[in-house]
Amino acid sequence: MNINLKLSGVAEAIIEEMIAKGYATSKTEAIRISILDYKQHHMGKEEEMTKDDLKDLKQAIKEYKTGKTISLEDV
C-alpha cells in the first residue's frame, strides 16, 4: 500500500523527535514503528498480538539495530 501523508504540528514533531533520538532512521520507519506500538499498547486488551505481529515487531527492532530500513509497504 502506498500513501501520501501530510503531518504537521505535534504529529510532525513526534516523528522528527523519533528520528533525532535514533528510534527511527526515516519518517516511514517512524510511522511503521508507531503503528506497531499502537497495536501492542492500545489493542492488547481487546485483541492480542498474533505471533506474526510479534515477529514483525521483532524484525523491525532487529532492522533498526542494524541500521537497515524497510518501506511501510513491506510491513
N, CA, C, O and CB atoms as a CASP TS submission, in Angstrom:
PFRMAT TS
TARGET T0000
AUTHOR 0000-0000-0000
METHOD Language model
MODEL 1
PARENT N/A
ATOM      1  N   MET     1       0.849  -1.167   0.000  1.00  0.00           N
ATOM      2  CA  MET     1       0.000   0.000   0.000  1.00  0.00           C
ATOM      3  C   MET     1       0.899   1.236   0.000  1.00  0.00           C
ATOM      4  O   MET     1       1.827   1.344   0.801  1.00  0.00           O
ATOM      5  CB  MET     1      -0.968  -0.005   1.222  1.00  0.00           C
ATOM      6  N   ASN     2       0.615   2.136  -0.884  1.00  0.00           N
ATOM      7  CA  ASN     2       1.316   3.419  -0.923  1.00  0.00           C
ATOM      8  C   ASN     2       0.367   4.498  -0.437  1.00  0.00           C
ATOM      9  O   ASN     2      -0.808   4.522  -0.802  1.00  0.00           O
ATOM     10  CB  ASN     2       1.840   3.740  -2.357  1.00  0.00           C
ATOM     11  N   ILE     3       0.895   5.396   0.394  1.00  0.00           N
ATOM     12  CA  ILE     3       0.081   6.505   0.868  1.00  0.00           C
ATOM     13  C   ILE     3       0.916   7.773   0.868  1.00  0.00           C
ATOM     14  O   ILE     3       2.139   7.732   1.002  1.00  0.00           O
ATOM     15  CB  ILE     3      -0.482   6.220   2.278  1.00  0.00           C
ATOM     16  N   ASN     4       0.249   8.872   0.718  1.00  0.00           N
ATOM     17  CA  ASN     4       0.866  10.178   0.926  1.00  0.00           C
ATOM     18  C   ASN     4       0.251  10.724   2.197  1.00  0.00           C
ATOM     19  O   ASN     4      -0.969  10.705   2.365  1.00  0.00           O
ATOM     20  CB  ASN     4       0.648  11.155  -0.308  1.00  0.00           C
ATOM     21  N   LEU     5       1.093  11.209   3.087  1.00  0.00           N
ATOM     22  CA  LEU     5       0.618  11.632   4.390  1.00  0.00           C
ATOM     23  C   LEU     5       1.225  12.984   4.732  1.00  0.00           C
ATOM     24  O   LEU     5       2.446  13.141   4.738  1.00  0.00           O
ATOM     25  CB  LEU     5       0.962  10.585   5.469  1.00  0.00           C
ATOM     26  N   LYS     6       0.384  13.942   5.010  1.00  0.00           N
ATOM     27  CA  LYS     6       0.864  15.256   5.422  1.00  0.00           C
ATOM     28  C   LYS     6       0.744  15.355   6.936  1.00  0.00           C
ATOM     29  O   LYS     6      -0.351  15.266   7.491  1.00  0.00           O
ATOM     30  CB  LYS     6       0.066  16.400   4.718  1.00  0.00           C
ATOM     31  N   LEU     7       1.869  15.538   7.591  1.00  0.00           N
ATOM     32  CA  LEU     7       1.885  15.686   9.044  1.00  0.00           C
ATOM     33  C   LEU     7       2.296  17.099   9.396  1.00  0.00           C
ATOM     34  O   LEU     7       3.149  17.696   8.740  1.00  0.00           O
ATOM     35  CB  LEU     7       2.838  14.660   9.702  1.00  0.00           C
ATOM     36  N   SER     8       1.678  17.627  10.441  1.00  0.00           N
ATOM     37  CA  SER     8       2.072  18.944  10.927  1.00  0.00           C
ATOM     38  C   SER     8       1.846  18.979  12.430  1.00  0.00           C
ATOM     39  O   SER     8       1.258  18.061  13.001  1.00  0.00           O
ATOM     40  CB  SER     8       1.273  20.082  10.209  1.00  0.00           C
ATOM     41  N   GLY     9       2.306  20.017  13.049  1.00  0.00           N
ATOM     42  CA  GLY     9       2.089  20.193  14.478  1.00  0.00           C
ATOM     43  C   GLY     9       2.737  19.118  15.316  1.00  0.00           C
ATOM     44  O   GLY     9       3.888  18.744  15.088  1.00  0.00           O
ATOM     45  N   VAL    10       1.993  18.621  16.289  1.00  0.00           N
ATOM     46  CA  VAL    10       2.511  17.648  17.251  1.00  0.00           C
ATOM     47  C   VAL    10       2.930  16.355  16.559  1.00  0.00           C
ATOM     48  O   VAL    10       3.983  15.800  16.873  1.00  0.00           O
ATOM     49  CB  VAL    10       1.460  17.350  18.324  1.00  0.00           C
ATOM     50  N   ALA    11       2.114  15.868  15.617  1.00  0.00           N
ATOM     51  CA  ALA    11       2.451  14.615  14.929  1.00  0.00           C
ATOM     52  C   ALA    11       3.793  14.736  14.210  1.00  0.00           C
ATOM     53  O   ALA    11       4.625  13.831  14.289  1.00  0.00           O
ATOM     54  CB  ALA    11       1.342  14.236  13.924  1.00  0.00           C
ATOM     55  N   GLU    12       4.003  15.837  13.518  1.00  0.00           N
ATOM     56  CA  GLU    12       5.263  16.053  12.812  1.00  0.00           C
ATOM     57  C   GLU    12       6.429  16.141  13.803  1.00  0.00           C
ATOM     58  O   GLU    12       7.499  15.582  13.561  1.00  0.00           O
ATOM     59  CB  GLU    12       5.188  17.334  11.958  1.00  0.00           C
ATOM     60  N   ALA    13       6.216  16.834  14.900  1.00  0.00           N
ATOM     61  CA  ALA    13       7.267  16.986  15.908  1.00  0.00           C
ATOM     62  C   ALA    13       7.653  15.634  16.518  1.00  0.00           C
ATOM     63  O   ALA    13       8.831  15.378  16.763  1.00  0.00           O
ATOM     64  CB  ALA    13       6.808  17.949  17.013  1.00  0.00           C
ATOM     65  N   ILE    14       6.675  14.784  16.758  1.00  0.00           N
ATOM     66  CA  ILE    14       6.956  13.465  17.326  1.00  0.00           C
ATOM     67  C   ILE    14       7.774  12.622  16.355  1.00  0.00           C
ATOM     68  O   ILE    14       8.742  11.978  16.759  1.00  0.00           O
ATOM     69  CB  ILE    14       5.648  12.741  17.684  1.00  0.00           C
ATOM     70  N   ILE    15       7.400  12.619  15.094  1.00  0.00           N
ATOM     71  CA  ILE    15       8.147  11.860  14.082  1.00  0.00           C
ATOM     72  C   ILE    15       9.579  12.372  13.990  1.00  0.00           C
ATOM     73  O   ILE    15      10.517  11.577  13.943  1.00  0.00           O
ATOM     74  CB  ILE    15       7.454  11.957  12.700  1.00  0.00           C
ATOM     75  N   GLU    16       9.753  13.674  13.965  1.00  0.00           N
ATOM     76  CA  GLU    16      11.092  14.261  13.902  1.00  0.00           C
ATOM     77  C   GLU    16      11.909  13.914  15.154  1.00  0.00           C
ATOM     78  O   GLU    16      13.111  13.664  15.064  1.00  0.00           O
ATOM     79  CB  GLU    16      10.995  15.789  13.738  1.00  0.00           C
ATOM     80  N   GLU    17      11.258  13.901  16.309  1.00  0.00           N
ATOM     81  CA  GLU    17      11.950  13.549  17.556  1.00  0.00           C
ATOM     82  C   GLU    17      12.379  12.082  17.548  1.00  0.00           C
ATOM     83  O   GLU    17      13.473  11.753  18.008  1.00  0.00           O
ATOM     84  CB  GLU    17      11.044  13.826  18.771  1.00  0.00           C
ATOM     85  N   MET    18      11.527  11.206  17.032  1.00  0.00           N
ATOM     86  CA  MET    18      11.891   9.790  16.937  1.00  0.00           C
ATOM     87  C   MET    18      13.152   9.606  16.098  1.00  0.00           C
ATOM     88  O   MET    18      14.007   8.781  16.421  1.00  0.00           O
ATOM     89  CB  MET    18      10.733   8.978  16.336  1.00  0.00           C
ATOM     90  N   ILE    19      13.262  10.371  15.033  1.00  0.00           N
ATOM     91  CA  ILE    19      14.441  10.289  14.168  1.00  0.00           C
ATOM     92  C   ILE    19      15.649  10.900  14.877  1.00  0.00           C
ATOM     93  O   ILE    19      16.734  10.319  14.868  1.00  0.00           O
ATOM     94  CB  ILE    19      14.183  11.009  12.816  1.00  0.00           C
ATOM     95  N   ALA    20      15.464  12.067  15.488  1.00  0.00           N
ATOM     96  CA  ALA    20      16.566  12.750  16.169  1.00  0.00           C
ATOM     97  C   ALA    20      17.140  11.917  17.313  1.00  0.00           C
ATOM     98  O   ALA    20      18.348  11.925  17.548  1.00  0.00           O
ATOM     99  CB  ALA    20      16.096  14.097  16.701  1.00  0.00           C
ATOM    100  N   LYS    21      16.271  11.198  18.022  1.00  0.00           N
ATOM    101  CA  LYS    21      16.726  10.382  19.153  1.00  0.00           C
ATOM    102  C   LYS    21      17.207   9.001  18.725  1.00  0.00           C
ATOM    103  O   LYS    21      17.664   8.214  19.554  1.00  0.00           O
ATOM    104  CB  LYS    21      15.612  10.234  20.162  1.00  0.00           C
ATOM    105  N   GLY    22      17.103   8.708  17.428  1.00  0.00           N
ATOM    106  CA  GLY    22      17.617   7.445  16.925  1.00  0.00           C
ATOM    107  C   GLY    22      16.667   6.276  17.006  1.00  0.00           C
ATOM    108  O   GLY    22      17.077   5.139  16.769  1.00  0.00           O
ATOM    109  N   TYR    23      15.396   6.517  17.335  1.00  0.00           N
ATOM    110  CA  TYR    23      14.424   5.422  17.375  1.00  0.00           C
ATOM    111  C   TYR    23      14.084   4.949  15.967  1.00  0.00           C
ATOM    112  O   TYR    23      13.717   3.791  15.771  1.00  0.00           O
ATOM    113  CB  TYR    23      13.145   5.860  18.108  1.00  0.00           C
ATOM    114  N   ALA    24      14.204   5.830  15.001  1.00  0.00           N
ATOM    115  CA  ALA    24      13.925   5.506  13.605  1.00  0.00           C
ATOM    116  C   ALA    24      14.920   6.272  12.734  1.00  0.00           C
ATOM    117  O   ALA    24      15.440   7.317  13.127  1.00  0.00           O
ATOM    118  CB  ALA    24      12.441   5.859  13.220  1.00  0.00           C
ATOM    119  N   THR    25      15.170   5.729  11.548  1.00  0.00           N
ATOM    120  CA  THR    25      16.113   6.394  10.646  1.00  0.00           C
ATOM    121  C   THR    25      15.418   7.149   9.523  1.00  0.00           C
ATOM    122  O   THR    25      16.064   7.845   8.741  1.00  0.00           O
ATOM    123  CB  THR    25      17.064   5.380  10.057  1.00  0.00           C
ATOM    124  N   SER    26      14.102   7.009   9.445  1.00  0.00           N
ATOM    125  CA  SER    26      13.347   7.720   8.415  1.00  0.00           C
ATOM    126  C   SER    26      11.923   7.972   8.916  1.00  0.00           C
ATOM    127  O   SER    26      11.484   7.384   9.904  1.00  0.00           O
ATOM    128  CB  SER    26      13.329   6.913   7.080  1.00  0.00           C
ATOM    129  N   LYS    27      11.231   8.837   8.230  1.00  0.00           N
ATOM    130  CA  LYS    27       9.836   9.110   8.596  1.00  0.00           C
ATOM    131  C   LYS    27       8.977   7.875   8.391  1.00  0.00           C
ATOM    132  O   LYS    27       8.095   7.582   9.198  1.00  0.00           O
ATOM    133  CB  LYS    27       9.277  10.285   7.775  1.00  0.00           C
ATOM    134  N   THR    28       9.236   7.150   7.309  1.00  0.00           N
ATOM    135  CA  THR    28       8.481   5.927   7.040  1.00  0.00           C
ATOM    136  C   THR    28       8.665   4.919   8.160  1.00  0.00           C
ATOM    137  O   THR    28       7.699   4.314   8.624  1.00  0.00           O
ATOM    138  CB  THR    28       8.907   5.313   5.708  1.00  0.00           C
ATOM    139  N   GLU    29       9.901   4.741   8.592  1.00  0.00           N
ATOM    140  CA  GLU    29      10.175   3.792   9.669  1.00  0.00           C
ATOM    141  C   GLU    29       9.528   4.247  10.973  1.00  0.00           C
ATOM    142  O   GLU    29       9.002   3.422  11.721  1.00  0.00           O
ATOM    143  CB  GLU    29      11.687   3.623   9.861  1.00  0.00           C
ATOM    144  N   ALA    30       9.561   5.542  11.253  1.00  0.00           N
ATOM    145  CA  ALA    30       8.952   6.070  12.473  1.00  0.00           C
ATOM    146  C   ALA    30       7.444   5.814  12.481  1.00  0.00           C
ATOM    147  O   ALA    30       6.879   5.459  13.516  1.00  0.00           O
ATOM    148  CB  ALA    30       9.237   7.578  12.607  1.00  0.00           C
ATOM    149  N   ILE    31       6.806   5.989  11.352  1.00  0.00           N
ATOM    150  CA  ILE    31       5.363   5.756  11.261  1.00  0.00           C
ATOM    151  C   ILE    31       5.065   4.270  11.424  1.00  0.00           C
ATOM    152  O   ILE    31       4.117   3.906  12.120  1.00  0.00           O
ATOM    153  CB  ILE    31       4.804   6.274   9.912  1.00  0.00           C
ATOM    154  N   ARG    32       5.855   3.410  10.797  1.00  0.00           N
ATOM    155  CA  ARG    32       5.653   1.961  10.903  1.00  0.00           C
ATOM    156  C   ARG    32       5.803   1.500  12.351  1.00  0.00           C
ATOM    157  O   ARG    32       4.985   0.726  12.849  1.00  0.00           O
ATOM    158  CB  ARG    32       6.652   1.208  10.001  1.00  0.00           C
ATOM    159  N   ILE    33       6.843   1.975  13.018  1.00  0.00           N
ATOM    160  CA  ILE    33       7.064   1.629  14.427  1.00  0.00           C
ATOM    161  C   ILE    33       5.901   2.128  15.280  1.00  0.00           C
ATOM    162  O   ILE    33       5.449   1.428  16.186  1.00  0.00           O
ATOM    163  CB  ILE    33       8.401   2.228  14.935  1.00  0.00           C
ATOM    164  N   SER    34       5.425   3.318  14.998  1.00  0.00           N
ATOM    165  CA  SER    34       4.308   3.889  15.757  1.00  0.00           C
ATOM    166  C   SER    34       3.040   3.066  15.611  1.00  0.00           C
ATOM    167  O   SER    34       2.309   2.864  16.581  1.00  0.00           O
ATOM    168  CB  SER    34       4.043   5.314  15.309  1.00  0.00           C
ATOM    169  N   ILE    35       2.780   2.592  14.403  1.00  0.00           N
ATOM    170  CA  ILE    35       1.593   1.769  14.173  1.00  0.00           C
ATOM    171  C   ILE    35       1.680   0.464  14.951  1.00  0.00           C
ATOM    172  O   ILE    35       0.713   0.058  15.596  1.00  0.00           O
ATOM    173  CB  ILE    35       1.421   1.481  12.677  1.00  0.00           C
ATOM    174  N   LEU    36       2.833  -0.194  14.895  1.00  0.00           N
ATOM    175  CA  LEU    36       3.016  -1.445  15.625  1.00  0.00           C
ATOM    176  C   LEU    36       2.941  -1.216  17.132  1.00  0.00           C
ATOM    177  O   LEU    36       2.373  -2.030  17.860  1.00  0.00           O
ATOM    178  CB  LEU    36       4.355  -2.086  15.256  1.00  0.00           C
ATOM    179  N   ASP    37       3.514  -0.109  17.597  1.00  0.00           N
ATOM    180  CA  ASP    37       3.466   0.219  19.019  1.00  0.00           C
ATOM    181  C   ASP    37       2.033   0.491  19.466  1.00  0.00           C
ATOM    182  O   ASP    37       1.623   0.062  20.544  1.00  0.00           O
ATOM    183  CB  ASP    37       4.352   1.434  19.319  1.00  0.00           C
ATOM    184  N   TYR    38       1.286   1.190  18.653  1.00  0.00           N
ATOM    185  CA  TYR    38      -0.121   1.452  18.969  1.00  0.00           C
ATOM    186  C   TYR    38      -0.884   0.144  19.141  1.00  0.00           C
ATOM    187  O   TYR    38      -1.627  -0.038  20.105  1.00  0.00           O
ATOM    188  CB  TYR    38      -0.775   2.307  17.867  1.00  0.00           C
ATOM    189  N   LYS    39      -0.687  -0.754  18.194  1.00  0.00           N
ATOM    190  CA  LYS    39      -1.398  -2.035  18.278  1.00  0.00           C
ATOM    191  C   LYS    39      -1.018  -2.773  19.553  1.00  0.00           C
ATOM    192  O   LYS    39      -1.882  -3.321  20.238  1.00  0.00           O
ATOM    193  CB  LYS    39      -1.091  -2.911  17.048  1.00  0.00           C
ATOM    194  N   GLN    40       0.273  -2.787  19.874  1.00  0.00           N
ATOM    195  CA  GLN    40       0.740  -3.512  21.050  1.00  0.00           C
ATOM    196  C   GLN    40       0.178  -2.917  22.339  1.00  0.00           C
ATOM    197  O   GLN    40      -0.210  -3.662  23.239  1.00  0.00           O
ATOM    198  CB  GLN    40       2.261  -3.510  21.096  1.00  0.00           C
ATOM    199  N   HIS    41       0.128  -1.610  22.442  1.00  0.00           N
ATOM    200  CA  HIS    41      -0.255  -0.970  23.696  1.00  0.00           C
ATOM    201  C   HIS    41      -1.746  -0.644  23.830  1.00  0.00           C
ATOM    202  O   HIS    41      -2.263  -0.572  24.945  1.00  0.00           O
ATOM    203  CB  HIS    41       0.523   0.278  23.853  1.00  0.00           C
ATOM    204  N   HIS    42      -2.423  -0.452  22.734  1.00  0.00           N
ATOM    205  CA  HIS    42      -3.807   0.005  22.826  1.00  0.00           C
ATOM    206  C   HIS    42      -4.831  -1.008  22.348  1.00  0.00           C
ATOM    207  O   HIS    42      -6.025  -0.851  22.602  1.00  0.00           O
ATOM    208  CB  HIS    42      -3.966   1.253  22.048  1.00  0.00           C
ATOM    209  N   MET    43      -4.384  -2.030  21.667  1.00  0.00           N
ATOM    210  CA  MET    43      -5.322  -3.037  21.195  1.00  0.00           C
ATOM    211  C   MET    43      -5.120  -4.345  21.955  1.00  0.00           C
ATOM    212  O   MET    43      -5.850  -5.312  21.737  1.00  0.00           O
ATOM    213  CB  MET    43      -5.159  -3.261  19.682  1.00  0.00           C
ATOM    214  N   GLY    44      -4.142  -4.375  22.837  1.00  0.00           N
ATOM    215  CA  GLY    44      -3.799  -5.595  23.545  1.00  0.00           C
ATOM    216  C   GLY    44      -4.926  -6.161  24.382  1.00  0.00           C
ATOM    217  O   GLY    44      -5.073  -7.380  24.470  1.00  0.00           O
ATOM    218  N   LYS    45      -5.724  -5.305  24.999  1.00  0.00           N
ATOM    219  CA  LYS    45      -6.807  -5.785  25.850  1.00  0.00           C
ATOM    220  C   LYS    45      -7.958  -6.333  25.012  1.00  0.00           C
ATOM    221  O   LYS    45      -8.635  -7.280  25.413  1.00  0.00           O
ATOM    222  CB  LYS    45      -7.307  -4.661  26.763  1.00  0.00           C
ATOM    223  N   GLU    46      -8.170  -5.737  23.860  1.00  0.00           N
ATOM    224  CA  GLU    46      -9.270  -6.160  23.007  1.00  0.00           C
ATOM    225  C   GLU    46      -8.848  -7.281  22.063  1.00  0.00           C
ATOM    226  O   GLU    46      -9.626  -8.184  21.754  1.00  0.00           O
ATOM    227  CB  GLU    46      -9.800  -4.980  22.211  1.00  0.00           C
ATOM    228  N   GLU    47      -7.616  -7.202  21.619  1.00  0.00           N
ATOM    229  CA  GLU    47      -7.136  -8.159  20.629  1.00  0.00           C
ATOM    230  C   GLU    47      -5.650  -8.379  20.865  1.00  0.00           C
ATOM    231  O   GLU    47      -4.850  -7.457  20.706  1.00  0.00           O
ATOM    232  CB  GLU    47      -7.408  -7.661  19.172  1.00  0.00           C
ATOM    233  N   GLU    48      -5.289  -9.570  21.236  1.00  0.00           N
ATOM    234  CA  GLU    48      -3.886  -9.875  21.490  1.00  0.00           C
ATOM    235  C   GLU    48      -3.107  -9.843  20.181  1.00  0.00           C
ATOM    236  O   GLU    48      -3.640 -10.151  19.115  1.00  0.00           O
ATOM    237  CB  GLU    48      -3.739 -11.251  22.178  1.00  0.00           C
ATOM    238  N   MET    49      -1.850  -9.470  20.281  1.00  0.00           N
ATOM    239  CA  MET    49      -0.997  -9.504  19.096  1.00  0.00           C
ATOM    240  C   MET    49      -0.796 -10.954  18.685  1.00  0.00           C
ATOM    241  O   MET    49      -0.632 -11.835  19.529  1.00  0.00           O
ATOM    242  CB  MET    49       0.373  -8.804  19.364  1.00  0.00           C
ATOM    243  N   THR    50      -0.810 -11.187  17.405  1.00  0.00           N
ATOM    244  CA  THR    50      -0.577 -12.538  16.901  1.00  0.00           C
ATOM    245  C   THR    50       0.920 -12.819  16.861  1.00  0.00           C
ATOM    246  O   THR    50       1.739 -11.914  17.024  1.00  0.00           O
ATOM    247  CB  THR    50      -1.204 -12.718  15.496  1.00  0.00           C
ATOM    248  N   LYS    51       1.261 -14.065  16.647  1.00  0.00           N
ATOM    249  CA  LYS    51       2.667 -14.426  16.510  1.00  0.00           C
ATOM    250  C   LYS    51       3.296 -13.679  15.337  1.00  0.00           C
ATOM    251  O   LYS    51       4.458 -13.279  15.409  1.00  0.00           O
ATOM    252  CB  LYS    51       2.821 -15.945  16.322  1.00  0.00           C
ATOM    253  N   ASP    52       2.539 -13.488  14.261  1.00  0.00           N
ATOM    254  CA  ASP    52       3.057 -12.745  13.108  1.00  0.00           C
ATOM    255  C   ASP    52       3.306 -11.278  13.455  1.00  0.00           C
ATOM    256  O   ASP    52       4.287 -10.689  13.002  1.00  0.00           O
ATOM    257  CB  ASP    52       2.080 -12.843  11.931  1.00  0.00           C
ATOM    258  N   ASP    53       2.416 -10.688  14.262  1.00  0.00           N
ATOM    259  CA  ASP    53       2.607  -9.300  14.695  1.00  0.00           C
ATOM    260  C   ASP    53       3.891  -9.171  15.509  1.00  0.00           C
ATOM    261  O   ASP    53       4.686  -8.256  15.293  1.00  0.00           O
ATOM    262  CB  ASP    53       1.397  -8.815  15.526  1.00  0.00           C
ATOM    263  N   LEU    54       4.085 -10.097  16.444  1.00  0.00           N
ATOM    264  CA  LEU    54       5.287 -10.071  17.272  1.00  0.00           C
ATOM    265  C   LEU    54       6.531 -10.289  16.434  1.00  0.00           C
ATOM    266  O   LEU    54       7.565  -9.662  16.665  1.00  0.00           O
ATOM    267  CB  LEU    54       5.204 -11.125  18.367  1.00  0.00           C
ATOM    268  N   LYS    55       6.427 -11.180  15.458  1.00  0.00           N
ATOM    269  CA  LYS    55       7.552 -11.429  14.553  1.00  0.00           C
ATOM    270  C   LYS    55       7.900 -10.146  13.784  1.00  0.00           C
ATOM    271  O   LYS    55       9.073  -9.798  13.649  1.00  0.00           O
ATOM    272  CB  LYS    55       7.215 -12.585  13.564  1.00  0.00           C
ATOM    273  N   ASP    56       6.869  -9.445  13.279  1.00  0.00           N
ATOM    274  CA  ASP    56       7.090  -8.188  12.557  1.00  0.00           C
ATOM    275  C   ASP    56       7.744  -7.147  13.452  1.00  0.00           C
ATOM    276  O   ASP    56       8.658  -6.441  13.025  1.00  0.00           O
ATOM    277  CB  ASP    56       5.770  -7.647  12.008  1.00  0.00           C
ATOM    278  N   LEU    57       7.276  -7.050  14.695  1.00  0.00           N
ATOM    279  CA  LEU    57       7.832  -6.077  15.622  1.00  0.00           C
ATOM    280  C   LEU    57       9.286  -6.414  15.947  1.00  0.00           C
ATOM    281  O   LEU    57      10.140  -5.528  15.964  1.00  0.00           O
ATOM    282  CB  LEU    57       6.996  -6.022  16.907  1.00  0.00           C
ATOM    283  N   LYS    58       9.567  -7.690  16.204  1.00  0.00           N
ATOM    284  CA  LYS    58      10.946  -8.105  16.485  1.00  0.00           C
ATOM    285  C   LYS    58      11.843  -7.846  15.280  1.00  0.00           C
ATOM    286  O   LYS    58      12.989  -7.426  15.437  1.00  0.00           O
ATOM    287  CB  LYS    58      10.995  -9.595  16.872  1.00  0.00           C
ATOM    288  N   GLN    59      11.323  -8.095  14.072  1.00  0.00           N
ATOM    289  CA  GLN    59      12.101  -7.843  12.857  1.00  0.00           C
ATOM    290  C   GLN    59      12.382  -6.349  12.704  1.00  0.00           C
ATOM    291  O   GLN    59      13.483  -5.962  12.312  1.00  0.00           O
ATOM    292  CB  GLN    59      11.356  -8.378  11.614  1.00  0.00           C
ATOM    293  N   ALA    60      11.395  -5.512  13.011  1.00  0.00           N
ATOM    294  CA  ALA    60      11.582  -4.066  12.917  1.00  0.00           C
ATOM    295  C   ALA    60      12.658  -3.597  13.888  1.00  0.00           C
ATOM    296  O   ALA    60      13.483  -2.751  13.544  1.00  0.00           O
ATOM    297  CB  ALA    60      10.263  -3.333  13.195  1.00  0.00           C
ATOM    298  N   ILE    61      12.649  -4.141  15.091  1.00  0.00           N
ATOM    299  CA  ILE    61      13.657  -3.778  16.091  1.00  0.00           C
ATOM    300  C   ILE    61      15.031  -4.249  15.640  1.00  0.00           C
ATOM    301  O   ILE    61      16.010  -3.513  15.756  1.00  0.00           O
ATOM    302  CB  ILE    61      13.308  -4.384  17.470  1.00  0.00           C
ATOM    303  N   LYS    62      15.108  -5.477  15.122  1.00  0.00           N
ATOM    304  CA  LYS    62      16.382  -6.017  14.636  1.00  0.00           C
ATOM    305  C   LYS    62      16.932  -5.158  13.497  1.00  0.00           C
ATOM    306  O   LYS    62      18.121  -4.842  13.469  1.00  0.00           O
ATOM    307  CB  LYS    62      16.208  -7.477  14.165  1.00  0.00           C
ATOM    308  N   GLU    63      16.063  -4.784  12.565  1.00  0.00           N
ATOM    309  CA  GLU    63      16.492  -3.954  11.447  1.00  0.00           C
ATOM    310  C   GLU    63      16.921  -2.570  11.915  1.00  0.00           C
ATOM    311  O   GLU    63      17.874  -1.998  11.388  1.00  0.00           O
ATOM    312  CB  GLU    63      15.376  -3.835  10.422  1.00  0.00           C
ATOM    313  N   TYR    64      16.217  -2.038  12.900  1.00  0.00           N
ATOM    314  CA  TYR    64      16.614  -0.742  13.454  1.00  0.00           C
ATOM    315  C   TYR    64      18.021  -0.819  14.032  1.00  0.00           C
ATOM    316  O   TYR    64      18.843   0.067  13.799  1.00  0.00           O
ATOM    317  CB  TYR    64      15.617  -0.283  14.537  1.00  0.00           C
ATOM    318  N   LYS    65      18.297  -1.882  14.788  1.00  0.00           N
ATOM    319  CA  LYS    65      19.607  -2.025  15.428  1.00  0.00           C
ATOM    320  C   LYS    65      20.726  -2.199  14.420  1.00  0.00           C
ATOM    321  O   LYS    65      21.860  -1.800  14.683  1.00  0.00           O
ATOM    322  CB  LYS    65      19.596  -3.199  16.377  1.00  0.00           C
ATOM    323  N   THR    66      20.427  -2.790  13.270  1.00  0.00           N
ATOM    324  CA  THR    66      21.457  -2.984  12.243  1.00  0.00           C
ATOM    325  C   THR    66      21.523  -1.812  11.275  1.00  0.00           C
ATOM    326  O   THR    66      22.399  -1.762  10.412  1.00  0.00           O
ATOM    327  CB  THR    66      21.196  -4.269  11.472  1.00  0.00           C
ATOM    328  N   GLY    67      20.593  -0.867  11.419  1.00  0.00           N
ATOM    329  CA  GLY    67      20.584   0.301  10.545  1.00  0.00           C
ATOM    330  C   GLY    67      19.853   0.075   9.238  1.00  0.00           C
ATOM    331  O   GLY    67      19.812   0.971   8.395  1.00  0.00           O
ATOM    332  N   LYS    68      19.271  -1.104   9.048  1.00  0.00           N
ATOM    333  CA  LYS    68      18.528  -1.402   7.829  1.00  0.00           C
ATOM    334  C   LYS    68      17.123  -0.845   7.966  1.00  0.00           C
ATOM    335  O   LYS    68      16.509  -0.953   9.028  1.00  0.00           O
ATOM    336  CB  LYS    68      18.492  -2.930   7.548  1.00  0.00           C
ATOM    337  N   THR    69      16.621  -0.257   6.912  1.00  0.00           N
ATOM    338  CA  THR    69      15.247   0.233   6.933  1.00  0.00           C
ATOM    339  C   THR    69      14.451  -0.483   5.856  1.00  0.00           C
ATOM    340  O   THR    69      15.003  -0.916   4.845  1.00  0.00           O
ATOM    341  CB  THR    69      15.196   1.770   6.726  1.00  0.00           C
ATOM    342  N   ILE    70      13.145  -0.604   6.081  1.00  0.00           N
ATOM    343  CA  ILE    70      12.262  -1.170   5.087  1.00  0.00           C
ATOM    344  C   ILE    70      11.103  -0.208   4.900  1.00  0.00           C
ATOM    345  O   ILE    70      10.824   0.630   5.757  1.00  0.00           O
ATOM    346  CB  ILE    70      11.769  -2.586   5.501  1.00  0.00           C
ATOM    347  N   SER    71      10.442  -0.342   3.781  1.00  0.00           N
ATOM    348  CA  SER    71       9.346   0.569   3.499  1.00  0.00           C
ATOM    349  C   SER    71       8.086   0.134   4.239  1.00  0.00           C
ATOM    350  O   SER    71       7.957  -1.012   4.670  1.00  0.00           O
ATOM    351  CB  SER    71       9.083   0.642   1.991  1.00  0.00           C
ATOM    352  N   LEU    72       7.169   1.078   4.372  1.00  0.00           N
ATOM    353  CA  LEU    72       5.895   0.797   5.042  1.00  0.00           C
ATOM    354  C   LEU    72       5.135  -0.286   4.293  1.00  0.00           C
ATOM    355  O   LEU    72       4.406  -1.066   4.906  1.00  0.00           O
ATOM    356  CB  LEU    72       5.036   2.076   5.147  1.00  0.00           C
ATOM    357  N   GLU    73       5.298  -0.345   2.964  1.00  0.00           N
ATOM    358  CA  GLU    73       4.593  -1.349   2.169  1.00  0.00           C
ATOM    359  C   GLU    73       5.030  -2.763   2.524  1.00  0.00           C
ATOM    360  O   GLU    73       4.260  -3.709   2.360  1.00  0.00           O
ATOM    361  CB  GLU    73       4.819  -1.098   0.689  1.00  0.00           C
ATOM    362  N   ASP    74       6.273  -2.918   3.015  1.00  0.00           N
ATOM    363  CA  ASP    74       6.811  -4.234   3.318  1.00  0.00           C
ATOM    364  C   ASP    74       6.345  -4.776   4.670  1.00  0.00           C
ATOM    365  O   ASP    74       6.592  -5.938   4.993  1.00  0.00           O
ATOM    366  CB  ASP    74       8.310  -4.183   3.286  1.00  0.00           C
ATOM    367  N   VAL    75       5.678  -3.943   5.452  1.00  0.00           N
ATOM    368  CA  VAL    75       5.253  -4.386   6.782  1.00  0.00           C
ATOM    369  C   VAL    75       4.077  -5.331   6.668  1.00  0.00           C
ATOM    370  O   VAL    75       3.573  -5.814   7.682  1.00  0.00           O
ATOM    371  CB  VAL    75       4.886  -3.188   7.669  1.00  0.00           C
TER
END
